Amino acid sequence: MESALKAVLDVIDADKDHVVALTQELVRIPSVNPKFQSEQGLNREGDVQDRIEDELRPLGFAMDRWDALEGRPNLAGDLPGTEEKSMILCGHVDVVPIGNASGWAREPFGGQLEDGRVWGRGAVDMKGGVAACISAARAIRKAGVELEGRLSIHTVVDEEAGGFGAIDMVNRGKLARNAIIAEPTWGDVIPAEGGLSWVRVTIFGKQAHAGWRFNSIWPQHDTPGRLEPGVNAIELANRFLSSLRDFEASRCRNNNHPLLPAGLATINPGTIMGGAGMGPDGNPAVMTNAAMISDVVTMVLDYKFMPQEDFEDVKRAFESFVHHFASMDPWMRENPPRIEWNLWGLYFPPMNTPVDHPLTQSVFSRAAQIQKKKPCIKGFEAVCDAAHYAGKRVTPILYGPSGDGFHGNNECVDVESLIETTKVIAASVIDMCGIK
């Protein structure tokens, strides 16, 4: 095993420019997620996949390619082997927009190599990680090492907008025992991240003219012909948000994970819309007339939960909170709020790979041997495609290179970390897949 590993690492050392040049080439192909910005020449995910396919086919990978979303292809390559020791290396090819171009010191899609870094949008998030996966597989093949387990490389679209490329990938049965998602981790090993669902809560009131608001907030004699009071959904929503904050705090209290910051299980009110009448999109139809007492409020919550939590338990607890909140108000008892989970299909299962799992230990020990930086094992505060693999019982971890400008200006990836990442991934592939 160690002689095979030495041969692979020697190949990487002899051709360090490969991972750097490939990163540059991928960065130079703009592949902005079209859900954020659609423009001629800017959404070239297919061209990125072409370049990746050109790398993998000569290495003997059997290729499968299809549109996960219209005009947006996923790519899966496989080297044959046993399922018992199968392994996936995964990365996404879409990137976020560059934002204000005047904030960039270099061409955003130039892929310049300067000051020990490759510069450009997607360099660290995550075309550098994709290049490291490919270069690791290339070194294994060029060293003549025959793996026992199947090795797959997945490059997917749409991670930046919910991971629907990875969802499509796993729903097609493109699975394995283990997976490394080569997101930038700055050389650390990340086996845990919380789950996430977008939840829409709709609160119902009773529409009326604002001129008769006094009729609902000031004591009135219940005389014949008295207009029925309106019920302002915006004011109900205000009370709901206040109670939600207390519920959120109770969730965060004593609900921790050893690899993650305390209080991570937050419930963020991300959007809120109030008005009159229900529109066809599930939101208020009229939101520009303050002379109407609002009868509909919708709010979308970014609902995080911990790696060790079961989503069904999470849902039950929230629904119980909403039920008891509504029960305290006579109107809402009869007109309870509506709850819609996984709004627009957005749901990230939790990832909770054990610290002592062979994959976690392999990547950590190899990183400790190879990197200049001492690695640590920690959790991930956000979410990524690893969730979708974990949800299908693949055992994933995150591990990838270092850089800067993540979703900001002047994005870059460190060349030295690219080479180290390539070596660590190659070593862990040999550890987990075994050799014939």
Kinemage of the C-alpha trace (Angstrom):
@kinemage 1
@onewidth
@group {chain A} dominant
@subgroup {mainchain}
@vectorlist {calphas} color= white
{ca met a 1} P 0.000 0.000 0.000
{ca glu a 2} L 2.702 2.502 0.977
{ca ser a 3} L 4.801 1.729 -2.097
{ca ala a 4} L 1.749 2.362 -4.280
{ca leu a 5} L 1.102 5.604 -2.451
{ca lys a 6} L 4.702 6.721 -2.924
{ca ala a 7} L 4.433 6.048 -6.645
{ca val a 8} L 1.276 8.169 -6.846
{ca leu a 9} L 2.756 11.037 -4.843
{ca asp a 10} L 5.857 10.943 -7.052
{ca val a 11} L 3.648 11.390 -10.112
{ca ile a 12} L 1.978 14.419 -8.512
{ca asp a 13} L 5.347 15.923 -7.580
{ca ala a 14} L 6.677 15.373 -11.080
{ca asp a 15} L 3.701 17.147 -12.634
{ca lys a 16} L 2.600 19.753 -10.103
{ca asp a 17} L 1.566 22.084 -12.892
{ca his a 18} L -1.315 19.826 -13.917
{ca val a 19} L -3.716 20.699 -11.105
{ca val a 20} L -2.765 24.380 -11.348
{ca ala a 21} L -3.230 24.581 -15.123
{ca leu a 22} L -6.512 22.670 -14.957
{ca thr a 23} L -7.814 25.041 -12.286
{ca gln a 24} L -6.879 27.977 -14.497
{ca glu a 25} L -8.656 26.464 -17.490
{ca leu a 26} L -11.836 25.772 -15.535
{ca val a 27} L -11.890 29.284 -14.066
{ca arg a 28} L -11.551 30.742 -17.569
{ca ile a 29} L -14.849 29.128 -18.565
{ca pro a 30} L -17.567 31.318 -16.978
{ca ser a 31} L -20.218 29.087 -15.435
{ca val a 32} L -22.388 31.428 -13.386
{ca asn a 33} L -25.517 29.737 -12.094
{ca pro a 34} L -28.268 31.006 -14.430
{ca lys a 35} L -30.729 31.207 -11.549
{ca phe a 36} L -28.712 34.207 -10.341
{ca gln a 37} L -27.622 35.795 -13.627
{ca ser a 38} L -28.439 34.705 -17.157
{ca glu a 39} L -26.382 36.275 -19.927
{ca gln a 40} L -24.843 35.232 -23.218
{ca gly a 41} L -21.471 33.577 -22.645
{ca leu a 42} L -21.777 33.628 -18.858
{ca asn a 43} L -23.568 30.323 -18.144
{ca arg a 44} L -21.184 27.804 -19.707
{ca glu a 45} L -21.568 24.864 -17.312
{ca gly a 46} L -21.708 22.515 -20.292
{ca asp a 47} L -18.318 23.732 -21.534
{ca val a 48} L -16.817 23.103 -18.098
{ca gln a 49} L -18.188 19.561 -18.221
{ca asp a 50} L -16.707 19.130 -21.729
{ca arg a 51} L -13.260 20.018 -20.377
{ca ile a 52} L -13.646 17.641 -17.438
{ca glu a 53} L -14.819 14.852 -19.721
{ca asp a 54} L -11.726 15.411 -21.890
{ca glu a 55} L -9.611 14.755 -18.794
{ca leu a 56} L -11.437 11.660 -17.548
{ca arg a 57} L -12.055 9.657 -20.725
{ca pro a 58} L -8.350 9.058 -21.497
{ca leu a 59} L -7.917 7.794 -17.923
{ca gly a 60} L -10.390 4.970 -18.584
{ca phe a 61} L -13.439 6.422 -16.840
{ca ala a 62} L -16.786 5.278 -18.207
{ca met a 63} L -18.728 8.520 -18.638
{ca asp a 64} L -22.407 9.265 -18.117
{ca arg a 65} L -23.795 12.711 -18.903
{ca trp a 66} L -27.330 14.106 -18.830
{ca asp a 67} L -29.198 17.332 -18.141
{ca ala a 68} L -30.035 17.580 -14.464
{ca leu a 69} L -31.847 20.847 -15.251
{ca glu a 70} L -32.692 22.126 -18.711
{ca gly a 71} L -29.457 22.793 -20.600
{ca arg a 72} L -27.392 22.155 -17.460
{ca pro a 73} L -25.526 18.836 -17.542
{ca asn a 74} L -24.304 16.637 -14.715
{ca leu a 75} L -21.302 14.409 -15.352
{ca ala a 76} L -20.419 11.107 -13.679
{ca gly a 77} L -17.313 9.064 -14.423
{ca asp a 78} L -16.586 5.584 -13.077
{ca leu a 79} L -13.533 3.364 -12.804
{ca pro a 80} L -14.803 -0.186 -12.201
{ca gly a 81} L -14.336 -1.904 -8.870
{ca thr a 82} L -16.138 -3.439 -5.940
{ca glu a 83} L -19.033 -1.687 -4.236
{ca glu a 84} L -17.766 -2.629 -0.785
{ca lys a 85} L -14.862 -0.181 -1.169
{ca ser a 86} L -16.478 2.297 -3.560
{ca met a 87} L -15.668 5.997 -3.364
{ca ile a 88} L -16.985 9.233 -4.886
{ca leu a 89} L -15.028 12.438 -5.432
{ca cys a 90} L -17.481 15.282 -5.974
{ca gly a 91} L -17.514 18.956 -6.853
{ca his a 92} L -19.849 21.509 -8.383
{ca val a 93} L -19.169 23.454 -11.565
{ca asp a 94} L -21.544 26.406 -11.087
{ca val a 95} L -20.308 29.638 -9.533
{ca val a 96} L -21.945 32.747 -8.098
{ca pro a 97} L -21.948 36.052 -10.047
{ca ile a 98} L -18.913 38.314 -9.813
{ca gly a 99} L -20.924 41.198 -8.359
{ca asn a 100} L -19.459 44.651 -8.978
{ca ala a 101} L -16.642 44.176 -11.509
{ca ser a 102} L -14.934 47.377 -10.335
{ca gly a 103} L -14.138 45.623 -7.045
{ca trp a 104} L -11.902 43.092 -8.797
{ca ala a 105} L -8.171 43.786 -9.130
{ca arg a 106} L -7.872 41.172 -11.891
{ca glu a 107} L -10.075 39.822 -14.663
{ca pro a 108} L -12.796 37.830 -12.833
{ca phe a 109} L -12.576 34.936 -15.308
{ca gly a 110} L -8.911 35.380 -16.179
{ca gly a 111} L -7.479 32.498 -14.158
{ca gln a 112} L -4.254 34.439 -13.614
{ca leu a 113} L -1.393 32.736 -11.774
{ca glu a 114} L 0.185 35.363 -9.551
{ca asp a 115} L 1.673 35.501 -6.063
{ca gly a 116} L 1.303 31.768 -5.565
{ca arg a 117} L -2.425 31.831 -6.274
{ca val a 118} L -4.861 31.208 -9.103
{ca trp a 119} L -7.263 34.144 -9.320
{ca gly a 120} L -10.836 34.304 -10.576
{ca arg a 121} L -14.444 33.482 -9.822
{ca gly a 122} L -14.769 29.843 -8.856
{ca ala a 123} L -11.054 29.369 -8.128
{ca val a 124} L -11.640 28.253 -4.539
{ca asp a 125} L -15.402 27.606 -4.727
{ca met a 126} L -14.859 25.122 -6.143
{ca lys a 127} L -13.051 24.574 -9.406
{ca gly a 128} L -9.768 24.155 -7.548
{ca gly a 129} L -11.303 21.274 -5.583
{ca val a 130} L -12.693 19.733 -8.781
{ca ala a 131} L -9.255 19.969 -10.402
{ca ala a 132} L -7.663 18.343 -7.342
{ca cys a 133} L -10.074 15.381 -7.573
{ca ile a 134} L -9.290 14.892 -11.254
{ca ser a 135} L -5.540 15.277 -10.751
{ca ala a 136} L -5.609 12.770 -7.882
{ca ala a 137} L -7.336 10.191 -10.094
{ca arg a 138} L -4.939 10.971 -12.941
{ca ala a 139} L -1.910 10.366 -10.711
{ca ile a 140} L -3.328 7.017 -9.535
{ca arg a 141} L -3.823 5.917 -13.132
{ca lys a 142} L -0.442 7.168 -14.346
{ca ala a 143} L 1.310 5.406 -11.459
{ca gly a 144} L -0.279 2.144 -12.645
{ca val a 145} L -2.119 1.583 -9.368
{ca glu a 146} L -5.187 -0.657 -9.785
{ca leu a 147} L -7.875 0.117 -7.239
{ca glu a 148} L -9.991 -2.623 -5.707
{ca gly a 149} L -13.043 -0.422 -5.107
{ca arg a 150} L -14.984 1.569 -7.686
{ca leu a 151} L -13.846 5.184 -7.995
{ca ser a 152} L -16.374 7.725 -9.247
{ca ile a 153} L -15.984 11.403 -10.031
{ca his a 154} L -19.157 13.504 -9.961
{ca thr a 155} L -19.262 17.084 -11.226
{ca val a 156} L -22.667 18.638 -10.691
{ca val a 157} L -24.572 21.825 -11.436
{ca asp a 158} L -26.652 24.093 -9.226
{ca glu a 159} L -24.982 23.678 -5.846
{ca glu a 160} L -25.078 27.422 -5.304
{ca ala a 161} L -28.884 27.488 -5.666
{ca gly a 162} L -29.964 24.516 -3.571
{ca gly a 163} L -28.010 21.518 -4.842
{ca phe a 164} L -30.561 20.283 -7.366
{ca gly a 165} L -27.762 18.864 -9.511
{ca ala a 166} L -26.546 16.665 -6.667
{ca ile a 167} L -30.142 15.764 -5.779
{ca asp a 168} L -30.651 14.549 -9.333
{ca met a 169} L -27.340 12.681 -9.217
{ca val a 170} L -28.195 10.678 -6.107
{ca asn a 171} L -31.807 10.145 -7.162
{ca arg a 172} L -30.446 8.385 -10.247
{ca gly a 173} L -28.633 5.949 -7.977
{ca lys a 174} L -25.142 7.377 -8.489
{ca leu a 175} L -23.998 6.344 -5.028
{ca ala a 176} L -21.068 4.699 -3.228
{ca arg a 177} L -19.979 3.729 0.270
{ca asn a 178} L -17.931 6.897 0.866
{ca ala a 179} L -17.472 10.339 -0.659
{ca ile a 180} L -15.141 13.309 -0.451
{ca ile a 181} L -16.767 16.613 -1.380
{ca ala a 182} L -13.841 18.868 -2.290
{ca glu a 183} L -15.310 22.151 -1.051
{ca pro a 184} L -12.724 24.610 0.274
{ca thr a 185} L -12.001 23.684 3.895
{ca trp a 186} L -8.599 25.322 4.250
{ca gly a 187} L -7.033 21.924 4.816
{ca asp a 188} L -9.359 20.936 7.653
{ca val a 189} L -11.529 17.815 7.718
{ca ile a 190} L -15.269 18.404 8.033
{ca pro a 191} L -17.473 15.362 8.758
{ca ala a 192} L -20.555 17.148 10.127
{ca glu a 193} L -23.044 19.785 9.054
{ca gly a 194} L -26.573 20.531 10.162
{ca gly a 195} L -29.724 20.009 8.128
{ca leu a 196} L -31.760 22.765 6.523
{ca ser a 197} L -35.308 23.257 5.294
{ca trp a 198} L -37.077 26.332 3.979
{ca val a 199} L -40.456 26.590 5.667
{ca arg a 200} L -43.281 28.907 4.650
{ca val a 201} L -45.704 29.885 7.390
{ca thr a 202} L -48.930 31.547 6.248
{ca ile a 203} L -50.940 33.499 8.795
{ca phe a 204} L -54.548 34.328 8.000
{ca gly a 205} L -56.500 37.375 9.122
{ca lys a 206} L -59.792 38.902 8.047
{ca gln a 207} L -59.859 41.572 5.372
{ca ala a 208} L -61.603 44.883 6.039
{ca his a 209} L -61.314 48.609 5.263
{ca ala a 210} L -58.698 50.440 7.304
{ca gly a 211} L -61.215 53.223 7.987
{ca trp a 212} L -63.059 50.838 10.277
{ca arg a 213} L -59.920 49.683 12.111
{ca phe a 214} L -61.265 51.317 15.281
{ca asn a 215} L -64.016 48.708 15.174
{ca ser a 216} L -61.518 45.934 15.875
{ca ile a 217} L -59.144 47.604 18.349
{ca trp a 218} L -61.447 49.823 20.464
{ca pro a 219} L -64.324 48.443 22.568
{ca gln a 220} L -67.602 48.800 20.640
{ca his a 221} L -71.199 48.092 21.561
{ca asp a 222} L -72.385 44.991 19.737
{ca thr a 223} L -75.403 46.724 18.213
{ca pro a 224} L -77.511 45.483 15.292
{ca gly a 225} L -75.833 46.237 11.973
{ca arg a 226} L -72.376 46.669 13.460
{ca leu a 227} L -69.722 45.859 10.849
{ca glu a 228} L -67.765 42.722 11.563
{ca pro a 229} L -64.309 43.646 12.818
{ca gly a 230} L -61.294 42.882 10.633
{ca val a 231} L -58.360 40.824 11.884
{ca asn a 232} L -54.967 42.182 10.875
{ca ala a 233} L -52.681 39.322 9.779
{ca ile a 234} L -49.624 41.572 9.944
{ca glu a 235} L -50.201 42.191 13.642
{ca leu a 236} L -50.712 38.459 14.210
{ca ala a 237} L -47.446 37.831 12.353
{ca asn a 238} L -45.671 40.337 14.575
{ca arg a 239} L -46.777 38.410 17.645
{ca phe a 240} L -45.786 35.162 15.972
{ca leu a 241} L -42.255 36.395 15.238
{ca ser a 242} L -41.827 37.464 18.849
{ca ser a 243} L -42.851 34.004 20.064
{ca leu a 244} L -40.732 32.355 17.372
{ca arg a 245} L -37.657 34.084 18.764
{ca asp a 246} L -38.309 32.511 22.159
{ca phe a 247} L -38.899 29.102 20.573
{ca glu a 248} L -35.651 29.456 18.611
{ca ala a 249} L -33.749 30.230 21.806
{ca ser a 250} L -35.256 27.186 23.522
{ca arg a 251} L -34.149 25.008 20.573
{ca cys a 252} L -30.598 26.305 20.712
{ca arg a 253} L -30.325 25.767 24.449
{ca asn a 254} L -28.760 22.369 25.266
{ca asn a 255} L -28.955 21.314 21.607
{ca asn a 256} L -25.307 21.196 20.658
{ca his a 257} L -22.873 19.123 18.617
{ca pro a 258} L -19.231 18.708 19.625
{ca leu a 259} L -17.912 19.883 16.243
{ca leu a 260} L -20.197 22.892 15.771
{ca pro a 261} L -20.740 26.273 17.435
{ca ala a 262} L -23.318 26.464 20.192
{ca gly a 263} L -26.649 27.843 19.062
{ca leu a 264} L -26.396 26.712 15.435
{ca ala a 265} L -29.998 25.453 15.293
{ca thr a 266} L -31.387 28.829 14.251
{ca ile a 267} L -34.674 29.742 12.570
{ca asn a 268} L -34.060 32.783 10.388
{ca pro a 269} L -37.069 34.785 9.138
{ca gly a 270} L -35.729 35.360 5.642
{ca thr a 271} L -38.675 36.948 3.829
{ca ile a 272} L -42.066 38.273 4.875
{ca met a 273} L -44.992 39.504 2.743
{ca gly a 274} L -48.244 40.955 3.996
{ca gly a 275} L -51.321 42.193 2.202
{ca ala a 276} L -54.823 41.379 1.082
{ca gly a 277} L -56.097 38.367 -0.815
{ca met a 278} L -54.273 35.165 -1.657
{ca gly a 279} L -52.406 35.207 -4.944
{ca pro a 280} L -51.803 32.174 -7.201
{ca asp a 281} L -48.189 31.930 -5.997
{ca gly a 282} L -49.266 31.444 -2.379
{ca asn a 283} L -48.362 35.012 -1.391
{ca pro a 284} L -50.605 38.052 -0.797
{ca ala a 285} L -52.153 39.352 -4.020
{ca val a 286} L -52.290 43.046 -3.008
{ca met a 287} L -49.287 44.493 -1.188
{ca thr a 288} L -49.516 48.166 -2.162
{ca asn a 289} L -52.758 49.316 -0.529
{ca ala a 290} L -52.400 50.363 3.086
{ca ala a 291} L -56.111 51.180 3.233
{ca met a 292} L -56.893 47.489 3.578
{ca ile a 293} L -56.608 45.423 6.738
{ca ser a 294} L -54.252 42.610 5.784
{ca asp a 295} L -55.698 39.117 5.738
{ca val a 296} L -52.603 37.215 4.539
{ca val a 297} L -48.998 37.161 5.707
{ca thr a 298} L -46.428 34.694 4.414
{ca met a 299} L -43.003 34.308 5.890
{ca val a 300} L -40.208 32.000 4.747
{ca leu a 301} L -37.952 30.649 7.462
{ca asp a 302} L -34.458 29.289 6.936
{ca tyr a 303} L -34.769 26.444 9.456
{ca lys a 304} L -31.506 24.845 10.558
{ca phe a 305} L -31.247 21.748 12.692
{ca met a 306} L -28.361 19.811 14.184
{ca pro a 307} L -26.485 16.883 12.606
{ca gln a 308} L -27.746 14.457 15.246
{ca glu a 309} L -31.415 15.501 14.923
{ca asp a 310} L -34.072 13.583 13.009
{ca phe a 311} L -35.996 15.805 10.616
{ca glu a 312} L -39.351 14.243 11.520
{ca asp a 313} L -38.744 15.133 15.175
{ca val a 314} L -37.778 18.663 14.155
{ca lys a 315} L -40.993 19.081 12.164
{ca arg a 316} L -43.149 17.746 14.980
{ca ala a 317} L -41.610 20.139 17.507
{ca phe a 318} L -42.137 23.178 15.277
{ca glu a 319} L -45.682 22.217 14.357
{ca ser a 320} L -46.468 21.727 18.039
{ca phe a 321} L -45.111 25.212 18.798
{ca val a 322} L -47.271 26.749 16.051
{ca his a 323} L -50.348 24.841 17.262
{ca his a 324} L -49.932 26.007 20.836
{ca phe a 325} L -49.237 29.586 19.729
{ca ala a 326} L -52.437 29.632 17.657
{ca ser a 327} L -54.445 28.055 20.472
{ca met a 328} L -53.900 31.172 22.600
{ca asp a 329} L -55.874 33.364 20.183
{ca pro a 330} L -59.621 32.828 19.513
{ca trp a 331} L -59.309 33.797 15.835
{ca met a 332} L -56.286 31.626 15.143
{ca arg a 333} L -57.805 28.666 16.940
{ca glu a 334} L -60.417 28.623 14.196
{ca asn a 335} L -58.042 29.805 11.423
{ca pro a 336} L -54.687 28.203 12.203
{ca pro a 337} L -51.479 29.112 10.341
{ca arg a 338} L -50.457 26.917 7.416
{ca ile a 339} L -46.993 25.303 7.374
{ca glu a 340} L -45.238 24.200 4.169
{ca trp a 341} L -41.921 22.358 4.555
{ca asn a 342} L -39.127 22.124 1.971
{ca leu a 343} L -40.432 25.124 0.082
{ca trp a 344} L -39.479 25.029 -3.621
{ca gly a 345} L -37.910 21.648 -2.971
{ca leu a 346} L -35.112 23.069 -0.840
{ca tyr a 347} L -34.027 20.551 1.787
{ca phe a 348} L -30.562 19.550 2.972
{ca pro a 349} L -30.368 16.394 5.117
{ca pro a 350} L -27.854 16.536 7.964
{ca met a 351} L -24.375 15.045 7.666
{ca asn a 352} L -22.988 13.381 10.782
{ca thr a 353} L -20.053 11.178 9.799
{ca pro a 354} L -18.356 9.911 12.988
{ca val a 355} L -14.948 11.315 13.863
{ca asp a 356} L -13.638 7.762 14.215
{ca his a 357} L -15.006 6.617 10.846
{ca pro a 358} L -12.236 5.211 8.589
{ca leu a 359} L -12.855 7.935 5.980
{ca thr a 360} L -12.558 10.767 8.503
{ca gln a 361} L -9.440 9.223 9.992
{ca ser a 362} L -7.879 8.539 6.593
{ca val a 363} L -8.241 12.098 5.344
{ca phe a 364} L -7.163 13.557 8.685
{ca ser a 365} L -4.072 11.372 9.040
{ca arg a 366} L -3.016 11.887 5.412
{ca ala a 367} L -3.516 15.638 5.725
{ca ala a 368} L -1.398 15.640 8.891
{ca gln a 369} L 1.382 13.844 7.005
{ca ile a 370} L 1.247 15.906 3.811
{ca gln a 371} L 0.120 19.443 4.648
{ca lys a 372} L 2.271 22.142 6.145
{ca lys a 373} L -0.767 23.325 8.069
{ca lys a 374} L -1.855 21.090 10.932
{ca pro a 375} L -5.418 19.980 10.123
{ca cys a 376} L -8.284 19.862 12.562
{ca ile a 377} L -11.605 18.048 12.517
{ca lys a 378} L -14.582 20.367 12.807
{ca gly a 379} L -18.130 20.939 11.623
{ca phe a 380} L -19.511 23.091 8.814
{ca glu a 381} L -21.800 25.982 9.746
{ca ala a 382} L -23.451 26.177 6.308
{ca val a 383} L -24.733 23.437 3.971
{ca cys a 384} L -23.493 21.945 0.705
{ca asp a 385} L -23.929 18.969 -1.626
{ca ala a 386} L -22.536 16.552 0.953
{ca ala a 387} L -25.996 16.671 2.535
{ca his a 388} L -27.652 15.065 -0.479
{ca tyr a 389} L -25.200 12.165 -0.473
{ca ala a 390} L -25.600 11.729 3.286
{ca gly a 391} L -29.367 11.624 2.779
{ca lys a 392} L -28.900 8.553 0.558
{ca arg a 393} L -26.705 6.757 3.120
{ca val a 394} L -23.394 7.584 1.475
{ca thr a 395} L -20.747 8.442 4.098
{ca pro a 396} L -19.301 11.846 3.116
{ca ile a 397} L -16.775 14.325 4.431
{ca leu a 398} L -15.681 17.739 3.206
{ca tyr a 399} L -12.043 18.358 2.424
{ca gly a 400} L -10.480 20.859 0.060
{ca pro a 401} L -8.001 23.670 -0.583
{ca ser a 402} L -7.385 27.133 0.855
{ca gly a 403} L -8.028 30.521 -0.682
{ca asp a 404} L -9.850 33.812 -0.328
{ca gly a 405} L -12.688 35.837 -1.827
{ca phe a 406} L -15.245 33.106 -1.196
{ca his a 407} L -18.462 34.518 -2.776
{ca gly a 408} L -16.744 37.932 -2.807
{ca asn a 409} L -14.322 40.016 -4.827
{ca asn a 410} L -10.854 38.849 -5.866
{ca glu a 411} L -11.496 35.140 -5.360
{ca cys a 412} L -8.381 32.970 -5.419
{ca val a 413} L -7.022 29.559 -4.460
{ca asp a 414} L -3.549 28.869 -3.034
{ca val a 415} L -1.348 26.845 -5.389
{ca glu a 416} L 0.442 25.038 -2.570
{ca ser a 417} L -2.875 23.951 -1.054
{ca leu a 418} L -4.058 22.718 -4.473
{ca ile a 419} L -1.077 20.387 -4.684
{ca glu a 420} L -1.439 19.263 -1.069
{ca thr a 421} L -5.161 18.650 -1.565
{ca thr a 422} L -4.452 16.536 -4.640
{ca lys a 423} L -2.015 14.404 -2.653
{ca val a 424} L -4.326 13.972 0.345
{ca ile a 425} L -7.281 12.994 -1.835
{ca ala a 426} L -5.161 10.514 -3.785
{ca ala a 427} L -3.861 8.981 -0.570
{ca ser a 428} L -7.342 8.645 0.899
{ca val a 429} L -8.659 7.075 -2.294
{ca ile a 430} L -5.966 4.401 -1.988
{ca asp a 431} L -6.773 3.946 1.711
{ca met a 432} L -10.516 3.569 1.163
{ca cys a 433} L -10.665 1.806 -2.212
{ca gly a 434} L -7.695 -0.460 -1.555
{ca ile a 435} L -5.464 -1.859 -4.287
{ca lys a 436} L -5.554 -5.132 -6.161
